[in-house]
Amino acid sequence: MALSAEKQLEMLRTMQTIRRFEERASEDYIGGAIYGVVHCYIGEEAVATGICSALNIDDRIISTHRGHGHCIAKGADLNRMMAELYGRATGYCKGKGGSMHIADFSIGMLGANGIVAGGIPIVTGAGLAAQLEGKGQVAVSFFGDGASNAGPFHESINIASAWKLPMIYVCENNLWSADTEAKGTLALEDIAARAAGYGIPGVIVDGNDVLAVNEVAEAAIARARAGEGPSLIECKTYRQRTHTERKEAIDNRPAEQVAAWMERDPIKLFAADLIEREVMTEEDWKKMEEEIAQEVLDAVKFAEESPFPDPEEALVDVFAE
Ligand SMILES: Cc1ncc(C[n+]2csc(CCOP(=O)(O)OP(=O)(O)O)c2C)c(N)n1
């Protein structure tokens, strides 16, 4: 079914919000106002947006160490996200978690996770819960190419297939795991091919094409809601930034590879497509960019004006010592 103009514009807005939020987060991390590590999703926005725009608010997702995009696409509050990055008491984890621990159960965002592949079994549990609850919800696991080599991925996908859990496993294959090229550690060219070993569908999609991602998501979600079990979607994409934001831009990826993927920027491609199809005008796009820039400035202001957590509360909500 063709998406409405409104829905497509909403998707562009989500992608640009992720981009602008992270550009500012990177600046403030390098400038020293943000603590902890920041992993940017810039370049991969079409994946989270294409998938989450096919979900309902009560469907559940889990994210990774590169989690801002998934949070924003699922509807998280920018003020509380920015405050968390700034370590303030008004943040999602009261300023004690930072970039890799943002969660918002009220919108089905079960959390980012600093442990590579650590989120996959957790959200598979949410898939089991959805099956037991019987209300037709689905659960989505986002993870990287590196995570797809780890045991928790294989254990989770196996049991999800055996029990026909309403799961969608979304691999964001950005060709690199930190500074290691994915092809050096993958036994196969395509991660989607691993689905065959678990008796489920595995599809490859252009992860820089938000409409293509949305289309395959719709099919996988419909299958999961119908009780037919999980699917694996491999999104071929690329991160435009270094693995983490860095003061010195050390990047061991070939410059031609980076340049080629910059040409395929998912936001520029989608905005140009919407203008060409007359879904919006150049002016509409400029206005949308300005509105989003202002929302990010407002989030920064909210964070800056928020207090740091009280030192007396250092051990409150801490479950491990
Ligand atoms: C269990 C575990 N091993 C190693 C690390 C260190 N580490 C953090 S991110 C990362 C690379 C992950 O690559 P991938 O899953 O492809 O995700 P991407 O960073 O490309 O989005 C590694 C090795 C970790 N956080 N957790």
Ligand as a Chemical Component Dictionary entry (heavy atoms), coordinates in Angstrom:
data_LIG
# 
_chem_comp.id                   LIG 
_chem_comp.type                 NON-POLYMER 
_chem_comp.pdbx_formal_charge   1 
_chem_comp.three_letter_code    LIG 
# 
loop_
_chem_comp_atom.comp_id 
_chem_comp_atom.atom_id 
_chem_comp_atom.alt_atom_id 
_chem_comp_atom.type_symbol 
_chem_comp_atom.charge 
_chem_comp_atom.model_Cartn_x 
_chem_comp_atom.model_Cartn_y 
_chem_comp_atom.model_Cartn_z 
_chem_comp_atom.pdbx_ordinal 
LIG C1  C1  C 0 30.474 -8.044 24.413 1  
LIG C2  C2  C 0 31.233 -6.834 23.905 2  
LIG N1  N1  N 0 32.381 -7.022 23.226 3  
LIG C3  C3  C 0 33.066 -5.949 22.747 4  
LIG C4  C4  C 0 32.615 -4.679 22.971 5  
LIG C5  C5  C 0 33.369 -3.469 22.402 6  
LIG N2  N2  N 1 32.659 -2.960 21.223 7  
LIG C6  C6  C 0 31.798 -1.929 21.311 8  
LIG S1  S1  S 0 31.046 -1.599 19.864 9  
LIG C7  C7  C 0 31.885 -2.829 19.074 10 
LIG C8  C8  C 0 31.664 -3.101 17.603 11 
LIG C9  C9  C 0 30.276 -3.543 17.324 12 
LIG O1  O1  O 0 30.109 -3.725 15.947 13 
LIG P1  P1  P 0 28.684 -3.949 15.330 14 
LIG O2  O2  O 0 27.920 -4.949 16.112 15 
LIG O3  O3  O 0 28.876 -4.239 13.881 16 
LIG O4  O4  O 0 27.956 -2.546 15.530 17 
LIG P2  P2  P 0 28.344 -1.100 14.937 18 
LIG O5  O5  O 0 29.288 -0.484 15.946 19 
LIG O6  O6  O 0 28.977 -1.299 13.612 20 
LIG O7  O7  O 0 27.053 -0.348 14.869 21 
LIG C10 C10 C 0 32.726 -3.495 19.945 22 
LIG C11 C11 C 0 33.591 -4.628 19.580 23 
LIG C12 C12 C 0 31.412 -4.521 23.708 24 
LIG N3  N3  N 0 30.902 -3.317 23.936 25 
LIG N4  N4  N 0 30.726 -5.598 24.131 26 
# 
loop_
_chem_comp_bond.comp_id 
_chem_comp_bond.atom_id_1 
_chem_comp_bond.atom_id_2 
_chem_comp_bond.value_order 
_chem_comp_bond.pdbx_ordinal 
LIG C1  C2  SING 1  
LIG C2  N1  SING 2  
LIG C2  N4  DOUB 3  
LIG N1  C3  DOUB 4  
LIG C3  C4  SING 5  
LIG C4  C5  SING 6  
LIG C4  C12 DOUB 7  
LIG C5  N2  SING 8  
LIG N2  C6  DOUB 9  
LIG N2  C10 SING 10 
LIG C6  S1  SING 11 
LIG S1  C7  SING 12 
LIG C7  C8  SING 13 
LIG C7  C10 DOUB 14 
LIG C8  C9  SING 15 
LIG C9  O1  SING 16 
LIG O1  P1  SING 17 
LIG P1  O2  DOUB 18 
LIG P1  O3  SING 19 
LIG P1  O4  SING 20 
LIG O4  P2  SING 21 
LIG P2  O5  DOUB 22 
LIG P2  O6  SING 23 
LIG P2  O7  SING 24 
LIG C10 C11 SING 25 
LIG C12 N3  SING 26 
LIG C12 N4  SING 27 
# 
